[in-house]
């Protein structure tokens, strides 16, 4: 139930962002974080962005899901 | 972010070396149900040295939601002019006499949503009905419930009600450590709870009980790293809060989310299914938001006290004192299709995980 997914922000309208991962898009409420822009990565939990990821966070994640820094 | 760059096999070799350098058996508790499932699904459990074992803790929110709460939700769903809105995880959870799934099949208007935001839309589209959102979960989901209450105020929604079963993780961890018979030598702390709270929330536990805590992410790589960080602390006699999940968990957590929680909720005692009342572990709506409180709105509905099935040892399992396969009901009378106890109820419950994957992660074994 505590699953959260890192997703990329494709667009923002008010307190709602369109976020995307692996070609799948959905809405996420961004009321709980500040300074979000299109192109940013956010951690999405139950339709809310709960944290912003920086570029090196994404790079670490990509390394991990590929099995580490081989 | 973390600068760790080792690959997964290298991490496991490190785990094996560390396991040889610590004395005796080491029991580590993964507090979060999502950790429990990740450890099984990834096969990580089967790769751990024989003297390192993982205990599943009380961090499965559906598992610890008391059956009296389910009974109240069922009772509300039977009323005319009511829509119950819930996360899907709650649908199969049995109360004393029914479940939301059964009530929906019988015609109750119960709607499964991915996000609590949808309860706002449903409320606005059904102004002639009372809409009740079942607020279940820990610090990760509580700010989301708090935010929909604040948005309901902004949008003048007066037909939305929150049935809060929200709970706080650190008081439950403290309860486990306060027990004289606990056998926990380290905690893998829940990553996404910690996104909200920040690492600091565990510091009273490490200082009072001398037990190391490592906030851990949910990939197998994260969990292997978290286990190694705990083993280093144990080997070196340290008991600190460390953060393996730096890519998500910042110092101080998410201050905006914490602010919403503190603004909307106040701390109260709370019943944990299988454990009992845990002091200061729940969240109820503050007085100024009381008009959204489903407990007040539906106070005329009477529910029975929680009933524990004879022979069920879920309380001991949730405290890490026993394993699911030590229960006489496990995989016989108690199965995912016919759950007796809370740990079999949710797909993230430890009994459900052991049933699905087996004690060694290679398939069901109820022996």
Boltz contact constraints between the chains, C-beta under 6 A:
constraints:
  - contact:
      token1: [A, 1]
      token2: [B, 61]
      max_distance: 6.0
  - contact:
      token1: [A, 1]
      token2: [B, 89]
      max_distance: 6.0
  - contact:
      token1: [A, 2]
      token2: [B, 32]
      max_distance: 6.0
  - contact:
      token1: [A, 2]
      token2: [B, 34]
      max_distance: 6.0
  - contact:
      token1: [A, 2]
      token2: [B, 140]
      max_distance: 6.0
  - contact:
      token1: [A, 2]
      token2: [B, 192]
      max_distance: 6.0
  - contact:
      token1: [A, 3]
      token2: [B, 34]
      max_distance: 6.0
  - contact:
      token1: [A, 4]
      token2: [B, 192]
      max_distance: 6.0
  - contact:
      token1: [A, 29]
      token2: [B, 117]
      max_distance: 6.0
  - contact:
      token1: [A, 31]
      token2: [B, 147]
      max_distance: 6.0
  - contact:
      token1: [A, 32]
      token2: [B, 256]
      max_distance: 6.0
  - contact:
      token1: [A, 32]
      token2: [B, 257]
      max_distance: 6.0
  - contact:
      token1: [A, 43]
      token2: [B, 248]
      max_distance: 6.0
  - contact:
      token1: [A, 45]
      token2: [B, 140]
      max_distance: 6.0
  - contact:
      token1: [A, 46]
      token2: [B, 115]
      max_distance: 6.0
  - contact:
      token1: [A, 46]
      token2: [B, 144]
      max_distance: 6.0
  - contact:
      token1: [A, 47]
      token2: [B, 114]
      max_distance: 6.0
  - contact:
      token1: [A, 47]
      token2: [B, 115]
      max_distance: 6.0
  - contact:
      token1: [A, 47]
      token2: [B, 117]
      max_distance: 6.0
  - contact:
      token1: [A, 48]
      token2: [B, 144]
      max_distance: 6.0
  - contact:
      token1: [A, 50]
      token2: [B, 195]
      max_distance: 6.0
  - contact:
      token1: [A, 51]
      token2: [B, 195]
      max_distance: 6.0
  - contact:
      token1: [A, 51]
      token2: [B, 248]
      max_distance: 6.0
  - contact:
      token1: [A, 56]
      token2: [B, 1]
      max_distance: 6.0
  - contact:
      token1: [A, 57]
      token2: [B, 1]
      max_distance: 6.0
  - contact:
      token1: [A, 57]
      token2: [B, 247]
      max_distance: 6.0
  - contact:
      token1: [A, 60]
      token2: [B, 1]
      max_distance: 6.0
  - contact:
      token1: [A, 60]
      token2: [B, 247]
      max_distance: 6.0
  - contact:
      token1: [A, 64]
      token2: [B, 219]
      max_distance: 6.0
  - contact:
      token1: [A, 64]
      token2: [B, 221]
      max_distance: 6.0
  - contact:
      token1: [A, 67]
      token2: [B, 8]
      max_distance: 6.0
  - contact:
      token1: [A, 68]
      token2: [B, 7]
      max_distance: 6.0
  - contact:
      token1: [A, 68]
      token2: [B, 8]
      max_distance: 6.0
  - contact:
      token1: [A, 68]
      token2: [B, 221]
      max_distance: 6.0
  - contact:
      token1: [A, 69]
      token2: [B, 5]
      max_distance: 6.0
  - contact:
      token1: [A, 70]
      token2: [B, 7]
      max_distance: 6.0
